[in-house]
Amino acid sequence: MQTYLVGGAVRDALLGVPFHERDWVVVGATPQDLLDQGFTPVGKDFPVFLHPETKEEYALARTERKQGHGYTGFAVHFEPSVTLEEDLRRRDLTINAIAQHPDGTLIDPYGGRRDLEQRVLRHVSEAFVEDPLRVLRTARFAARYAPLGFRVAPETLELMATITEQGELAHLAMERVWVETERALREDDPATYFRVLRDCGALAALFPEVDALFGVPQRAEYHPEVDSGVHTLMVLTQAARLSDRSEVRWAALLHDLGKADTPRDELPRHIGHEKRGLRRVNTLCDRIKAPNAHRELALTACEYHLLAHRCRELTGKTLLRLLTATGALRPEGRFDAFLAVCEADARGRMGKEDAPYPQADYLREARDIAVGITAKSFVERGLQGKDIGEGIARERVRRLEAFRRR
């Protein structure tokens, strides 16, 4: 029996970037061999065990054979005769198919170290096309390592397009699509994830609401980049600069979905796209099983981002409506996340990437004024029930009106 360090720990050590987990593959062993040594079985579809002391994962070397659709349609074969090279061959990318012997020697039968040096994401074998989840995983790795200069190999992108054209993505569970997407949103360059998916046709298959934005023009005086899809990915990039929260980045991606429904005779103007986009946001979030926090922030950003941009023009009454709708008056509200999306939208334009966004400070000051008005003084005046709420609202409007006139 021999154990080898594999996967992300080997890859990231060679890249010189931090890693937090170590995975091992065991060659020449049976499940009983590991049980006899005190390992705990945790694998459902194939033998994976936890080390009795380190709790790190040890998997028996295995091969896989396609026998159905989707990413679960595989017959798994494991026995002591399965070699390390056979186990590594079933992996997705060459950079993930490097093993390390306990003495530090690297076993790299598929050129993973070369591809690390050349900054290339390349499939290990033609078996890549058997698992549609690899389209999403490859795009996610591209998002993670884009800042280091990585790109997807043209031949791998062709295989990703083949998977898409064959309709295999339709067999992915939407819950799994969301898991990969949410992880991609947390990467250093999440826009690259959606860019790579578009390059292989997968964006239209999985996120048609986002794909529909490409080719839709905007007014060049406000959007020098013109294309709505290009703008959307620029906004996502800015959101990643401003926040590491995946719901902020998701909302940035979805904030302009209504522009895809603008009547052709109104282009390049997009009057009312905020309201039009709400249906598309809900449709996408329903289909992909997005969590409520992500949906709610996306809906808020979609409907109110233009009001935030124009906040200095708003009356006290409209300003209070904006604060209320965006959660500014609730301690657990999503107001700061909403402002991050709005700032990302303002900066997600060619030449505006580092522009200030004074609206955020203005709205935070307005928020502080509004929340500073409480029920105490109205109760002391003898008001009861709904009269208290109405009194608070009137006073907030009065104070906000005075604030905007300063």
N, C-alpha and C positions, 0 to 999 in steps of 0.2 A: 504494500500500500504506500502511495506517495501523495503528498499534498502540495498544491501550487497556489500561490496568490494570483488572482485573475481580475480582469475587469477594470473598474474605475480607479482603484487604488494604484494599480500598475501604470495606467494611462496618465493619471494626474501627477504621480511622482515623476514621471519622465518629462512632463510639461513644467514641473516646478510650481504647481498650484496646490492649494490645500485640499485634502480629502478627509472625510469623516468616517467612512466605513471601509472595512476590508472583507472581501469575499474570497472563498477558497473552493477549489475543485479537487476532488479526491479520485485518484486513478488506482485501479486494481483492488477495489474493495466492494463488499456487499453491504446492504443496510444493517445486517446483523453484526458485521465487524464494528460499525460505528456505535451501535447500541451497546455492544460489549464494553466499549471504552467510555460509556457514560454520556454519549451525545443524546440530545433530545430531538425527536423527529418533529418537524413543523411543515414539511412540504405536503401539499394535497395532490398535485398532478405529477410530481416527480420527487425523488428522495432528496430532501434538504434537511439538514440537522444543525442544531445549535451546539457550539462547543460548551462543555460542562463548566468551564471557568470564564473564558472571554465572552461567551455568548455570540461570537461571530458565526456567520453562516458558512456551512460546509455542504457542498452539493456533490453527489456522485457524478462522475463523468457520464455524459449521455449523448445520444444522437436523437434527431427528430425526423419524422416523415410526415409529409402533408397528407391528410386524408379527409379534409373538409374545408369549409369556408371560414374566413375570419382568422383571428389570432389565437383561437383555442383549438382549431381543427388539426391537431397534430397527435400522432402516435409517438410516444416517448420510449426509447430503448436504452436500458442501462444494465450493465453487467461488468464484471472485472476486466473483460477483454477490450472494452471501449478505451481507445487511446486518448491522450491529451490533445493531439492534433485533430482527432475526430470531434472532440468536444468543442474545441476552438472554432472549427469550421462552421458550426451551426450558428455562431454569433452574427450580429448584424454588420458591424463595421470593423475594419481592420484594426483601428485604434483601440477597440474593445476586445480584440482577440490576441492579446499578448499575455503570456503567463510568466511568473517568476519562480524559479526553483528556490528552496530554502537557503541555498548558498549564494543567492543573488543573481544567478545566471538567468538571462532572459530567453524564453522560448517564443519565437516570433515567426511562425511558418507562413504567415500571409502578408508580411511587409507592413505591419502596423507602425513600427518605429520609423520607417522611412516616411510613411504618410504623416506621422506626427511632425517630423522635421519639415516636410513640404507643406504642412497645414492643409491637408486634404481629408475629407470625409468620404471614404470609399467602401463599398460593400465587400464582404469577404468572398462570397460566391454567388452564383446565379440563384441559389436557394433563397436569396434575399426577397424575391418576388412572392414567396409562399406566405409571408406574414405581412398583412396590410398595416399593422401597427408600426412597422418599421418606417413607413412614410412619415408618421408623426414624430417618431423617435429621432430620425435623422434631421428633421427640421428643428427639433428641440436642441439637439447637439449643435446645430449650426448657430442657433440663437445664443447658446452658452459660450461658444468659442469664437464667434465672429470678432470680438475685440482683439483676439490673438491672431487674426488674419486667416482663419479657416474658411474654406469654401467646400461646397459639395462637388464631388467629381462629376463631370458631364455624363459619364456612363452610368453612374449611380442615379443621377437625376432622371435619366432615360428609363431606368427600371422603376423608379417611383411613378413616372408618368404611365408606364405599362400597367402597374397595379391599379392606378386610378381609372384608366381606360377600360380595364376589364371589370370594373364595378365592384372590386373587392372591398373598397372602403365602406360600402353599404352594409357589409357584414360586421362592422365594428359596433360594439355597444356604445351608445352615446355617453354613458357614464365613463367609459374608458377614454373616449375622445376628450371629455372634459378634464379628466385627470392629467393627461398629457398636455393639454392646452394650458391649464392652470399652472403646471410646472414650468411651461415655456414662458408664461407671463412673468414668472419670477426670475427668469434668466437675465443676464446683463444686457442683452440686445433682443428684446422680445419681438420687435418689428421684423427681424430676420426670419423668425418662425413663420410668420404669415407670408412673407415675401417668397420663401422657398416653397411653401405650399402652393402659392399661385404659379410659380415657375413650372410645377409638375401637374397643374390642373386640379390639385386637391382642394384648393380654396373654394372653387366653384362647387365642388361636390359636398364639402362639409360646412362651409360658411358662405353660402350664396349671397346673403345679405351684405357681407363685406365685399365680396368679389364684384358685386353690381356697382360699386362706387367707382371702379376704375374705368376711365374713359368719360366720366361725367364732368363737364367743365364747370369752373367757378369764375367769378369776376377777377381778372388779373390784377386790378388795383388793390384788392384785398388779399388775393392768393396768387403770388407770382408763380407758384408751382402749378397752378391752374387745375390739374387733375385732382378730383375729390379723393380717389384712392391713394394717390401719392401723399396728399395732405393728411389723410387718416393715419398712415404709417409714420409720418413725421410727428404727429401728435402723440402717438404711442411711444416714440423714442423720447420725446420731451417728458412724458409722464414717467418713464423709467428713470429719468434724471431727477425728478421731483419726489418720487415715492417708491418704496419697495413693496407696497401693498398691491396684491394682484387685482383687487376690486377696482382700484384707481386705474390701473392699466387697462382692465377690461372695459370700464366705462369710457376711457379715452378712445378705444377702438370702435365703440358703438355710438359715439355721441352724434355722428352726422349721418346715420343710416337713412334718414328721410330724404337726403339729396338724390338717392337713386330713384325716387318716385316723383321728382319734379317734372311737370309737363314740359315737353320739348320746346314748345313755343315760349316758355318763360326763361329758358336757359340763356345766359349763365347765372341768372339770379335764382335764389332758392327761398322765396317767400313762403313762410309757414312750414319749412322742413322740420322744425323742432317737433311739432305736433304729429306730422306725418311719420316721423321716425319711431314713435312709441309702439306702433303695431309691429314694426320690424324687430325692435328690441325684444318685445315679448315673444314673438315667434321664434327668434333665435335662442333666447334663454330657455324657452319651453323645450325645444328640440334637443338642446345640448345638455339639459339638466343642470344649468348654472345655479349655484346657491342663491338664496334670497338676498343676501347682502350684495352680491354682485349685480343681480337684476335691479334692485332698488336704486343703487347708485347710478347704474347705467340709465335708468329711466329718468332720474332726477337731472343728470347731466344733459341728456338728450333734450329735455323739455325746457330747461332754464339756463343753459349756457349763454345764450345771446342776451338774456336779461342781465346776467352778471357782467358781461362785457359793457353794457350800457348803463350800469348801475348809477352813475352820476347824473343821468337824465331822469331817473325815476322819481315820482312823487313819494311822499312819505307813506301813503297807503300801499302803493305798489311795492315799495321797498320792504314793507312789513310782510306783504304776501310772499315775496321772494325769500325772505329770511325764514318764514314759517315753513314754506314748501321744501326748503333745502336742509331742514333739521337744525337750524342755527339756534333755535330757542330751547332745544332739548340737550341736556348734558351728554346723552349718549348718541346725539345726532351725527349725521354724516357730513356736516358742513365743511370741515377742513378738507376732507377727501374731495368734496364737490369743488372747492376752490382750486385744489391741485389739478383737477381735470380741466377746469376753465383756463388756468394759467398755461397748461400744456397745449390747449387749443390755440391760445393767442400766440404761443411761441412756435407752434408747428407749422410754420410758413417760411418760405425761402427768404433768408435775410433777417428773420425775426427770432432766430434761435436763442439769442441772449437778451432779448428786449425785456425791460421791466414790466411788471403787471401791477400797477398801483391799485387796481380795482380790488385786489385781495385785501389790502390794508384798509381800504375804504369800507368794505363790507364787514370786516372784523370789527371796526370801530362802530359801525351801525349795529352789529350784533350785540356789542357790549352795552350800548345805550338801551336797546330793547330789553335785554335780560335784566338790566338794573331796575326795571319797573316791576314791582311785585305787588302782591295782594294786600300787604300789610296796611298801607295807608288807606286803602279803600275800605277795609274792614273797620279801621278806626273811625271812619266817617259814617259807619252804620250801614254800609251796603251789604247786601246778601245775595246768594245764589248767582244767577246769570248776570246780575248787575255788576258784580265784581269783575267778571271776565270782560264785559263790555267796557267797563271803566278802564281796565288795563289796556285794552286794544286802542281806545281813543287816545289815552295818554301816550302810548307808544307811537301812534301816528303823528301826534302833535310834536313830540320830541324829535322824531325822524325828519319831519318836515323842517323843523328849525335847524337840524344838523345839515341837511342838504343845502340850505340857503346860506350857510356860513361863508 
